[in-house]
Amino acid sequence: MDEHSKKMIAPIVITVILVIYYILYFAFIIAFLPGIILKLLVGLIPLIFGVGMIYVCIERIKEIEGGEEDDLSKY
């Protein structure tokens, strides 16, 4: 396993954990909400969070593959 592959493990693991957390947390909340419209509206929140987290993870993987492991050096 090369150095870039090792640096990609943490962002992927954190993304998976957070997406699962969002889904389970909001599924629990949705189970107790009345009305289908309210459930759908609240159900969009984990979907948006999950898509955002996956997008950020993909961008981070691209940075690591490009050799820019320390993204704070830009600031």
HTML snippet that shows the backbone in 3Dmol.js (N, CA, C, O; Angstrom):
<script src="https://3Dmol.org/build/3Dmol-min.js"></script>
<div id="view" style="width:600px;height:400px;position:relative"></div>
<script>
const pdb = `
ATOM      1  N   MET A   1       0.856  -1.169   0.000  1.00  0.00           N
ATOM      2  CA  MET A   1       0.000   0.000   0.000  1.00  0.00           C
ATOM      3  C   MET A   1       0.910   1.242   0.000  1.00  0.00           C
ATOM      4  O   MET A   1       1.751   1.402   0.884  1.00  0.00           O
ATOM      5  N   ASP A   2       0.732   2.103  -0.987  1.00  0.00           N
ATOM      6  CA  ASP A   2       1.593   3.277  -1.053  1.00  0.00           C
ATOM      7  C   ASP A   2       1.101   4.380  -0.106  1.00  0.00           C
ATOM      8  O   ASP A   2       0.055   4.256   0.531  1.00  0.00           O
ATOM      9  N   GLU A   3       1.881   5.450  -0.036  1.00  0.00           N
ATOM     10  CA  GLU A   3       1.605   6.514   0.922  1.00  0.00           C
ATOM     11  C   GLU A   3       0.284   7.229   0.638  1.00  0.00           C
ATOM     12  O   GLU A   3      -0.429   7.611   1.566  1.00  0.00           O
ATOM     13  N   HIS A   4      -0.046   7.413  -0.655  1.00  0.00           N
ATOM     14  CA  HIS A   4      -1.304   8.088  -0.998  1.00  0.00           C
ATOM     15  C   HIS A   4      -2.519   7.266  -0.582  1.00  0.00           C
ATOM     16  O   HIS A   4      -3.524   7.816  -0.131  1.00  0.00           O
ATOM     17  N   SER A   5      -2.422   5.964  -0.734  1.00  0.00           N
ATOM     18  CA  SER A   5      -3.548   5.098  -0.352  1.00  0.00           C
ATOM     19  C   SER A   5      -3.804   5.148   1.144  1.00  0.00           C
ATOM     20  O   SER A   5      -4.955   5.129   1.581  1.00  0.00           O
ATOM     21  N   LYS A   6      -2.742   5.211   1.927  1.00  0.00           N
ATOM     22  CA  LYS A   6      -2.898   5.280   3.378  1.00  0.00           C
ATOM     23  C   LYS A   6      -3.571   6.578   3.801  1.00  0.00           C
ATOM     24  O   LYS A   6      -4.357   6.594   4.748  1.00  0.00           O
ATOM     25  N   LYS A   7      -3.264   7.666   3.101  1.00  0.00           N
ATOM     26  CA  LYS A   7      -3.840   8.963   3.455  1.00  0.00           C
ATOM     27  C   LYS A   7      -5.300   9.075   3.030  1.00  0.00           C
ATOM     28  O   LYS A   7      -6.016   9.950   3.518  1.00  0.00           O
ATOM     29  N   MET A   8      -5.755   8.205   2.127  1.00  0.00           N
ATOM     30  CA  MET A   8      -7.157   8.230   1.686  1.00  0.00           C
ATOM     31  C   MET A   8      -8.078   7.456   2.616  1.00  0.00           C
ATOM     32  O   MET A   8      -9.296   7.625   2.553  1.00  0.00           O
ATOM     33  N   ILE A   9      -7.531   6.621   3.466  1.00  0.00           N
ATOM     34  CA  ILE A   9      -8.363   5.778   4.320  1.00  0.00           C
ATOM     35  C   ILE A   9      -9.177   6.612   5.302  1.00  0.00           C
ATOM     36  O   ILE A   9     -10.379   6.387   5.445  1.00  0.00           O
ATOM     37  N   ALA A  10      -8.555   7.560   5.976  1.00  0.00           N
ATOM     38  CA  ALA A  10      -9.244   8.351   6.999  1.00  0.00           C
ATOM     39  C   ALA A  10     -10.431   9.147   6.437  1.00  0.00           C
ATOM     40  O   ALA A  10     -11.516   9.084   7.015  1.00  0.00           O
ATOM     41  N   PRO A  11     -10.269   9.894   5.330  1.00  0.00           N
ATOM     42  CA  PRO A  11     -11.437  10.621   4.812  1.00  0.00           C
ATOM     43  C   PRO A  11     -12.590   9.701   4.404  1.00  0.00           C
ATOM     44  O   PRO A  11     -13.758  10.038   4.596  1.00  0.00           O
ATOM     45  N   ILE A  12     -12.257   8.549   3.847  1.00  0.00           N
ATOM     46  CA  ILE A  12     -13.308   7.622   3.415  1.00  0.00           C
ATOM     47  C   ILE A  12     -14.030   7.043   4.625  1.00  0.00           C
ATOM     48  O   ILE A  12     -15.259   6.962   4.631  1.00  0.00           O
ATOM     49  N   VAL A  13     -13.287   6.641   5.641  1.00  0.00           N
ATOM     50  CA  VAL A  13     -13.903   6.060   6.843  1.00  0.00           C
ATOM     51  C   VAL A  13     -14.788   7.094   7.542  1.00  0.00           C
ATOM     52  O   VAL A  13     -15.911   6.779   7.937  1.00  0.00           O
ATOM     53  N   ILE A  14     -14.297   8.313   7.697  1.00  0.00           N
ATOM     54  CA  ILE A  14     -15.072   9.367   8.350  1.00  0.00           C
ATOM     55  C   ILE A  14     -16.333   9.673   7.553  1.00  0.00           C
ATOM     56  O   ILE A  14     -17.400   9.868   8.134  1.00  0.00           O
ATOM     57  N   THR A  15     -16.223   9.718   6.235  1.00  0.00           N
ATOM     58  CA  THR A  15     -17.397   9.979   5.393  1.00  0.00           C
ATOM     59  C   THR A  15     -18.440   8.886   5.564  1.00  0.00           C
ATOM     60  O   THR A  15     -19.626   9.181   5.716  1.00  0.00           O
ATOM     61  N   VAL A  16     -18.018   7.640   5.542  1.00  0.00           N
ATOM     62  CA  VAL A  16     -18.962   6.525   5.695  1.00  0.00           C
ATOM     63  C   VAL A  16     -19.639   6.582   7.062  1.00  0.00           C
ATOM     64  O   VAL A  16     -20.853   6.399   7.159  1.00  0.00           O
ATOM     65  N   ILE A  17     -18.870   6.833   8.108  1.00  0.00           N
ATOM     66  CA  ILE A  17     -19.442   6.903   9.456  1.00  0.00           C
ATOM     67  C   ILE A  17     -20.459   8.034   9.562  1.00  0.00           C
ATOM     68  O   ILE A  17     -21.544   7.841  10.110  1.00  0.00           O
ATOM     69  N   LEU A  18     -20.118   9.208   9.044  1.00  0.00           N
ATOM     70  CA  LEU A  18     -21.040  10.345   9.140  1.00  0.00           C
ATOM     71  C   LEU A  18     -22.302  10.151   8.308  1.00  0.00           C
ATOM     72  O   LEU A  18     -23.392  10.516   8.748  1.00  0.00           O
ATOM     73  N   VAL A  19     -22.171   9.585   7.119  1.00  0.00           N
ATOM     74  CA  VAL A  19     -23.362   9.349   6.288  1.00  0.00           C
ATOM     75  C   VAL A  19     -24.284   8.341   6.966  1.00  0.00           C
ATOM     76  O   VAL A  19     -25.500   8.529   6.977  1.00  0.00           O
ATOM     77  N   ILE A  20     -23.725   7.283   7.525  1.00  0.00           N
ATOM     78  CA  ILE A  20     -24.549   6.303   8.249  1.00  0.00           C
ATOM     79  C   ILE A  20     -25.202   6.948   9.464  1.00  0.00           C
ATOM     80  O   ILE A  20     -26.369   6.682   9.755  1.00  0.00           O
ATOM     81  N   TYR A  21     -24.459   7.796  10.177  1.00  0.00           N
ATOM     82  CA  TYR A  21     -25.017   8.505  11.332  1.00  0.00           C
ATOM     83  C   TYR A  21     -26.185   9.383  10.914  1.00  0.00           C
ATOM     84  O   TYR A  21     -27.238   9.354  11.551  1.00  0.00           O
ATOM     85  N   TYR A  22     -26.015  10.167   9.846  1.00  0.00           N
ATOM     86  CA  TYR A  22     -27.103  11.033   9.374  1.00  0.00           C
ATOM     87  C   TYR A  22     -28.344  10.220   9.034  1.00  0.00           C
ATOM     88  O   TYR A  22     -29.457  10.588   9.410  1.00  0.00           O
ATOM     89  N   ILE A  23     -28.153   9.132   8.334  1.00  0.00           N
ATOM     90  CA  ILE A  23     -29.295   8.312   7.915  1.00  0.00           C
ATOM     91  C   ILE A  23     -30.005   7.720   9.133  1.00  0.00           C
ATOM     92  O   ILE A  23     -31.230   7.789   9.227  1.00  0.00           O
ATOM     93  N   LEU A  24     -29.254   7.143  10.057  1.00  0.00           N
ATOM     94  CA  LEU A  24     -29.877   6.522  11.233  1.00  0.00           C
ATOM     95  C   LEU A  24     -30.539   7.551  12.141  1.00  0.00           C
ATOM     96  O   LEU A  24     -31.646   7.326  12.630  1.00  0.00           O
ATOM     97  N   TYR A  25     -29.874   8.670  12.367  1.00  0.00           N
ATOM     98  CA  TYR A  25     -30.418   9.712  13.242  1.00  0.00           C
ATOM     99  C   TYR A  25     -31.734  10.263  12.687  1.00  0.00           C
ATOM    100  O   TYR A  25     -32.726  10.363  13.410  1.00  0.00           O
ATOM    101  N   PHE A  26     -31.735  10.612  11.424  1.00  0.00           N
ATOM    102  CA  PHE A  26     -32.942  11.177  10.848  1.00  0.00           C
ATOM    103  C   PHE A  26     -34.020  10.119  10.616  1.00  0.00           C
ATOM    104  O   PHE A  26     -35.207  10.446  10.639  1.00  0.00           O
ATOM    105  N   ALA A  27     -33.642   8.874  10.395  1.00  0.00           N
ATOM    106  CA  ALA A  27     -34.648   7.808  10.283  1.00  0.00           C
ATOM    107  C   ALA A  27     -35.372   7.641  11.615  1.00  0.00           C
ATOM    108  O   ALA A  27     -36.583   7.422  11.644  1.00  0.00           O
ATOM    109  N   PHE A  28     -34.637   7.744  12.707  1.00  0.00           N
ATOM    110  CA  PHE A  28     -35.252   7.662  14.033  1.00  0.00           C
ATOM    111  C   PHE A  28     -36.214   8.832  14.250  1.00  0.00           C
ATOM    112  O   PHE A  28     -37.321   8.642  14.753  1.00  0.00           O
ATOM    113  N   ILE A  29     -35.799  10.018  13.877  1.00  0.00           N
ATOM    114  CA  ILE A  29     -36.665  11.194  14.027  1.00  0.00           C
ATOM    115  C   ILE A  29     -37.898  11.081  13.140  1.00  0.00           C
ATOM    116  O   ILE A  29     -39.010  11.382  13.574  1.00  0.00           O
ATOM    117  N   ILE A  30     -37.702  10.647  11.897  1.00  0.00           N
ATOM    118  CA  ILE A  30     -38.814  10.545  10.945  1.00  0.00           C
ATOM    119  C   ILE A  30     -39.846   9.527  11.421  1.00  0.00           C
ATOM    120  O   ILE A  30     -41.039   9.691  11.164  1.00  0.00           O
ATOM    121  N   ALA A  31     -39.405   8.488  12.104  1.00  0.00           N
ATOM    122  CA  ALA A  31     -40.330   7.451  12.564  1.00  0.00           C
ATOM    123  C   ALA A  31     -41.394   8.010  13.510  1.00  0.00           C
ATOM    124  O   ALA A  31     -42.494   7.465  13.597  1.00  0.00           O
ATOM    125  N   PHE A  32     -41.073   9.092  14.217  1.00  0.00           N
ATOM    126  CA  PHE A  32     -42.014   9.645  15.183  1.00  0.00           C
ATOM    127  C   PHE A  32     -42.749  10.887  14.687  1.00  0.00           C
ATOM    128  O   PHE A  32     -43.540  11.468  15.430  1.00  0.00           O
ATOM    129  N   LEU A  33     -42.507  11.298  13.459  1.00  0.00           N
ATOM    130  CA  LEU A  33     -43.185  12.483  12.923  1.00  0.00           C
ATOM    131  C   LEU A  33     -44.515  12.103  12.294  1.00  0.00           C
ATOM    132  O   LEU A  33     -44.629  11.064  11.643  1.00  0.00           O
ATOM    133  N   PRO A  34     -45.517  12.944  12.490  1.00  0.00           N
ATOM    134  CA  PRO A  34     -46.799  12.692  11.828  1.00  0.00           C
ATOM    135  C   PRO A  34     -46.800  13.291  10.423  1.00  0.00           C
ATOM    136  O   PRO A  34     -46.122  14.288  10.172  1.00  0.00           O
ATOM    137  N   GLY A  35     -47.539  12.702   9.533  1.00  0.00           N
ATOM    138  CA  GLY A  35     -47.736  13.258   8.196  1.00  0.00           C
ATOM    139  C   GLY A  35     -46.607  12.937   7.240  1.00  0.00           C
ATOM    140  O   GLY A  35     -45.427  12.998   7.587  1.00  0.00           O
ATOM    141  N   ILE A  36     -47.004  12.593   6.026  1.00  0.00           N
ATOM    142  CA  ILE A  36     -46.034  12.183   5.015  1.00  0.00           C
ATOM    143  C   ILE A  36     -45.232  13.369   4.487  1.00  0.00           C
ATOM    144  O   ILE A  36     -44.051  13.220   4.174  1.00  0.00           O
ATOM    145  N   ILE A  37     -45.845  14.530   4.385  1.00  0.00           N
ATOM    146  CA  ILE A  37     -45.145  15.700   3.845  1.00  0.00           C
ATOM    147  C   ILE A  37     -44.030  16.133   4.792  1.00  0.00           C
ATOM    148  O   ILE A  37     -42.920  16.431   4.351  1.00  0.00           O
ATOM    149  N   LEU A  38     -44.317  16.168   6.074  1.00  0.00           N
ATOM    150  CA  LEU A  38     -43.297  16.529   7.059  1.00  0.00           C
ATOM    151  C   LEU A  38     -42.158  15.509   7.061  1.00  0.00           C
ATOM    152  O   LEU A  38     -40.993  15.883   7.199  1.00  0.00           O
ATOM    153  N   LYS A  39     -42.481  14.239   6.910  1.00  0.00           N
ATOM    154  CA  LYS A  39     -41.457  13.199   6.858  1.00  0.00           C
ATOM    155  C   LYS A  39     -40.565  13.368   5.630  1.00  0.00           C
ATOM    156  O   LYS A  39     -39.350  13.185   5.711  1.00  0.00           O
ATOM    157  N   LEU A  40     -41.166  13.717   4.500  1.00  0.00           N
ATOM    158  CA  LEU A  40     -40.381  13.923   3.285  1.00  0.00           C
ATOM    159  C   LEU A  40     -39.473  15.139   3.417  1.00  0.00           C
ATOM    160  O   LEU A  40     -38.317  15.102   2.995  1.00  0.00           O
ATOM    161  N   LEU A  41     -39.988  16.211   3.999  1.00  0.00           N
ATOM    162  CA  LEU A  41     -39.174  17.410   4.172  1.00  0.00           C
ATOM    163  C   LEU A  41     -37.991  17.158   5.110  1.00  0.00           C
ATOM    164  O   LEU A  41     -36.871  17.585   4.832  1.00  0.00           O
ATOM    165  N   VAL A  42     -38.243  16.467   6.212  1.00  0.00           N
ATOM    166  CA  VAL A  42     -37.173  16.156   7.149  1.00  0.00           C
ATOM    167  C   VAL A  42     -36.229  15.117   6.538  1.00  0.00           C
ATOM    168  O   VAL A  42     -35.040  15.107   6.858  1.00  0.00           O
ATOM    169  N   GLY A  43     -36.732  14.257   5.680  1.00  0.00           N
ATOM    170  CA  GLY A  43     -35.907  13.252   5.020  1.00  0.00           C
ATOM    171  C   GLY A  43     -34.922  13.831   4.023  1.00  0.00           C
ATOM    172  O   GLY A  43     -33.928  13.185   3.694  1.00  0.00           O
ATOM    173  N   LEU A  44     -35.178  15.030   3.539  1.00  0.00           N
ATOM    174  CA  LEU A  44     -34.255  15.673   2.611  1.00  0.00           C
ATOM    175  C   LEU A  44     -32.964  16.123   3.303  1.00  0.00           C
ATOM    176  O   LEU A  44     -31.916  16.214   2.665  1.00  0.00           O
ATOM    177  N   ILE A  45     -33.040  16.397   4.581  1.00  0.00           N
ATOM    178  CA  ILE A  45     -31.868  16.885   5.319  1.00  0.00           C
ATOM    179  C   ILE A  45     -30.713  15.881   5.281  1.00  0.00           C
ATOM    180  O   ILE A  45     -29.603  16.264   4.910  1.00  0.00           O
ATOM    181  N   PRO A  46     -30.926  14.601   5.651  1.00  0.00           N
ATOM    182  CA  PRO A  46     -29.785  13.676   5.587  1.00  0.00           C
ATOM    183  C   PRO A  46     -29.315  13.431   4.158  1.00  0.00           C
ATOM    184  O   PRO A  46     -28.138  13.158   3.926  1.00  0.00           O
ATOM    185  N   LEU A  47     -30.228  13.526   3.209  1.00  0.00           N
ATOM    186  CA  LEU A  47     -29.839  13.357   1.812  1.00  0.00           C
ATOM    187  C   LEU A  47     -28.882  14.471   1.388  1.00  0.00           C
ATOM    188  O   LEU A  47     -27.867  14.206   0.743  1.00  0.00           O
ATOM    189  N   ILE A  48     -29.200  15.701   1.745  1.00  0.00           N
ATOM    190  CA  ILE A  48     -28.344  16.839   1.413  1.00  0.00           C
ATOM    191  C   ILE A  48     -27.005  16.729   2.142  1.00  0.00           C
ATOM    192  O   ILE A  48     -25.952  16.940   1.540  1.00  0.00           O
ATOM    193  N   PHE A  49     -27.041  16.401   3.435  1.00  0.00           N
ATOM    194  CA  PHE A  49     -25.801  16.225   4.198  1.00  0.00           C
ATOM    195  C   PHE A  49     -24.944  15.108   3.601  1.00  0.00           C
ATOM    196  O   PHE A  49     -23.732  15.263   3.449  1.00  0.00           O
ATOM    197  N   GLY A  50     -25.565  14.003   3.269  1.00  0.00           N
ATOM    198  CA  GLY A  50     -24.828  12.863   2.714  1.00  0.00           C
ATOM    199  C   GLY A  50     -24.167  13.194   1.385  1.00  0.00           C
ATOM    200  O   GLY A  50     -23.003  12.860   1.164  1.00  0.00           O
ATOM    201  N   VAL A  51     -24.900  13.844   0.511  1.00  0.00           N
ATOM    202  CA  VAL A  51     -24.341  14.235  -0.789  1.00  0.00           C
ATOM    203  C   VAL A  51     -23.189  15.220  -0.581  1.00  0.00           C
ATOM    204  O   VAL A  51     -22.159  15.121  -1.247  1.00  0.00           O
ATOM    205  N   GLY A  52     -23.357  16.159   0.331  1.00  0.00           N
ATOM    206  CA  GLY A  52     -22.289  17.121   0.623  1.00  0.00           C
ATOM    207  C   GLY A  52     -21.046  16.442   1.157  1.00  0.00           C
ATOM    208  O   GLY A  52     -19.932  16.764   0.744  1.00  0.00           O
ATOM    209  N   MET A  53     -21.228  15.502   2.075  1.00  0.00           N
ATOM    210  CA  MET A  53     -20.083  14.787   2.643  1.00  0.00           C
ATOM    211  C   MET A  53     -19.360  13.956   1.578  1.00  0.00           C
ATOM    212  O   MET A  53     -18.130  13.904   1.562  1.00  0.00           O
ATOM    213  N   ILE A  54     -20.106  13.318   0.706  1.00  0.00           N
ATOM    214  CA  ILE A  54     -19.493  12.515  -0.349  1.00  0.00           C
ATOM    215  C   ILE A  54     -18.730  13.414  -1.323  1.00  0.00           C
ATOM    216  O   ILE A  54     -17.643  13.055  -1.777  1.00  0.00           O
ATOM    217  N   TYR A  55     -19.292  14.572  -1.640  1.00  0.00           N
ATOM    218  CA  TYR A  55     -18.615  15.523  -2.528  1.00  0.00           C
ATOM    219  C   TYR A  55     -17.292  15.989  -1.920  1.00  0.00           C
ATOM    220  O   TYR A  55     -16.266  16.026  -2.599  1.00  0.00           O
ATOM    221  N   VAL A  56     -17.326  16.342  -0.636  1.00  0.00           N
ATOM    222  CA  VAL A  56     -16.110  16.796   0.045  1.00  0.00           C
ATOM    223  C   VAL A  56     -15.068  15.676   0.099  1.00  0.00           C
ATOM    224  O   VAL A  56     -13.875  15.932  -0.064  1.00  0.00           O
ATOM    225  N   CYS A  57     -15.504  14.460   0.324  1.00  0.00           N
ATOM    226  CA  CYS A  57     -14.588  13.321   0.358  1.00  0.00           C
ATOM    227  C   CYS A  57     -13.938  13.110  -1.008  1.00  0.00           C
ATOM    228  O   CYS A  57     -12.736  12.856  -1.082  1.00  0.00           O
ATOM    229  N   ILE A  58     -14.700  13.210  -2.071  1.00  0.00           N
ATOM    230  CA  ILE A  58     -14.151  13.057  -3.418  1.00  0.00           C
ATOM    231  C   ILE A  58     -13.129  14.151  -3.711  1.00  0.00           C
ATOM    232  O   ILE A  58     -12.076  13.880  -4.288  1.00  0.00           O
ATOM    233  N   GLU A  59     -13.435  15.380  -3.318  1.00  0.00           N
ATOM    234  CA  GLU A  59     -12.491  16.480  -3.516  1.00  0.00           C
ATOM    235  C   GLU A  59     -11.202  16.235  -2.718  1.00  0.00           C
ATOM    236  O   GLU A  59     -10.108  16.497  -3.217  1.00  0.00           O
ATOM    237  N   ARG A  60     -11.323  15.745  -1.510  1.00  0.00           N
ATOM    238  CA  ARG A  60     -10.144  15.465  -0.680  1.00  0.00           C
ATOM    239  C   ARG A  60      -9.301  14.362  -1.295  1.00  0.00           C
ATOM    240  O   ARG A  60      -8.073  14.447  -1.272  1.00  0.00           O
ATOM    241  N   ILE A  61      -9.925  13.335  -1.842  1.00  0.00           N
ATOM    242  CA  ILE A  61      -9.193  12.251  -2.496  1.00  0.00           C
ATOM    243  C   ILE A  61      -8.445  12.781  -3.716  1.00  0.00           C
ATOM    244  O   ILE A  61      -7.310  12.377  -3.972  1.00  0.00           O
ATOM    245  N   LYS A  62      -9.075  13.685  -4.472  1.00  0.00           N
ATOM    246  CA  LYS A  62      -8.396  14.290  -5.621  1.00  0.00           C
ATOM    247  C   LYS A  62      -7.181  15.087  -5.170  1.00  0.00           C
ATOM    248  O   LYS A  62      -6.143  15.054  -5.830  1.00  0.00           O
ATOM    249  N   GLU A  63      -7.295  15.806  -4.048  1.00  0.00           N
ATOM    250  CA  GLU A  63      -6.162  16.560  -3.523  1.00  0.00           C
ATOM    251  C   GLU A  63      -5.023  15.627  -3.136  1.00  0.00           C
ATOM    252  O   GLU A  63      -3.860  15.903  -3.431  1.00  0.00           O
ATOM    253  N   ILE A  64      -5.355  14.535  -2.481  1.00  0.00           N
ATOM    254  CA  ILE A  64      -4.322  13.584  -2.054  1.00  0.00           C
ATOM    255  C   ILE A  64      -3.642  12.949  -3.263  1.00  0.00           C
ATOM    256  O   ILE A  64      -2.419  12.810  -3.287  1.00  0.00           O
ATOM    257  N   GLU A  65      -4.432  12.564  -4.267  1.00  0.00           N
ATOM    258  CA  GLU A  65      -3.856  11.966  -5.468  1.00  0.00           C
ATOM    259  C   GLU A  65      -2.985  12.963  -6.224  1.00  0.00           C
ATOM    260  O   GLU A  65      -2.008  12.583  -6.869  1.00  0.00           O
ATOM    261  N   GLY A  66      -3.345  14.236  -6.142  1.00  0.00           N
ATOM    262  CA  GLY A  66      -2.564  15.266  -6.817  1.00  0.00           C
ATOM    263  C   GLY A  66      -1.314  15.654  -6.063  1.00  0.00           C
ATOM    264  O   GLY A  66      -0.554  16.500  -6.534  1.00  0.00           O
ATOM    265  N   GLY A  67      -1.080  15.067  -4.916  1.00  0.00           N
ATOM    266  CA  GLY A  67       0.124  15.334  -4.154  1.00  0.00           C
ATOM    267  C   GLY A  67      -0.001  16.507  -3.205  1.00  0.00           C
ATOM    268  O   GLY A  67       0.998  16.965  -2.650  1.00  0.00           O
ATOM    269  N   GLU A  68      -1.206  16.996  -3.014  1.00  0.00           N
ATOM    270  CA  GLU A  68      -1.416  18.138  -2.124  1.00  0.00           C
ATOM    271  C   GLU A  68      -2.047  17.646  -0.828  1.00  0.00           C
ATOM    272  O   GLU A  68      -3.219  17.905  -0.551  1.00  0.00           O
ATOM    273  N   GLU A  69      -1.256  16.937  -0.046  1.00  0.00           N
ATOM    274  CA  GLU A  69      -1.771  16.361   1.190  1.00  0.00           C
ATOM    275  C   GLU A  69      -2.074  17.415   2.238  1.00  0.00           C
ATOM    276  O   GLU A  69      -3.037  17.283   2.994  1.00  0.00           O
ATOM    277  N   ASP A  70      -1.265  18.456   2.289  1.00  0.00           N
ATOM    278  CA  ASP A  70      -1.434  19.510   3.287  1.00  0.00           C
ATOM    279  C   ASP A  70      -2.208  20.659   2.657  1.00  0.00           C
ATOM    280  O   ASP A  70      -1.605  21.591   2.125  1.00  0.00           O
ATOM    281  N   ASP A  71      -3.531  20.606   2.710  1.00  0.00           N
ATOM    282  CA  ASP A  71      -4.336  21.631   2.053  1.00  0.00           C
ATOM    283  C   ASP A  71      -4.301  22.966   2.786  1.00  0.00           C
ATOM    284  O   ASP A  71      -4.766  23.969   2.244  1.00  0.00           O
ATOM    285  N   LEU A  72      -3.764  23.007   4.003  1.00  0.00           N
ATOM    286  CA  LEU A  72      -3.650  24.267   4.732  1.00  0.00           C
ATOM    287  C   LEU A  72      -2.525  25.140   4.186  1.00  0.00           C
ATOM    288  O   LEU A  72      -2.451  26.323   4.518  1.00  0.00           O
ATOM    289  N   SER A  73      -1.653  24.579   3.358  1.00  0.00           N
ATOM    290  CA  SER A  73      -0.555  25.362   2.814  1.00  0.00           C
ATOM    291  C   SER A  73      -1.024  26.431   1.837  1.00  0.00           C
ATOM    292  O   SER A  73      -0.261  27.336   1.499  1.00  0.00           O
ATOM    293  N   LYS A  74      -2.270  26.338   1.381  1.00  0.00           N
ATOM    294  CA  LYS A  74      -2.810  27.331   0.462  1.00  0.00           C
ATOM    295  C   LYS A  74      -3.179  28.625   1.164  1.00  0.00           C
ATOM    296  O   LYS A  74      -3.335  29.658   0.514  1.00  0.00           O
ATOM    297  N   TYR A  75      -3.318  28.584   2.473  1.00  0.00           N
ATOM    298  CA  TYR A  75      -3.847  29.758   3.191  1.00  0.00           C
ATOM    299  C   TYR A  75      -2.792  30.493   3.947  1.00  0.00           C
ATOM    300  O   TYR A  75      -3.084  31.497   4.597  1.00  0.00           O
TER     301      TYR A  75
END
`;
const viewer = $3Dmol.createViewer("view");
viewer.addModel(pdb, "pdb");
viewer.setStyle({}, {cartoon: {color: "spectrum"}});
viewer.zoomTo();
viewer.render();
</script>
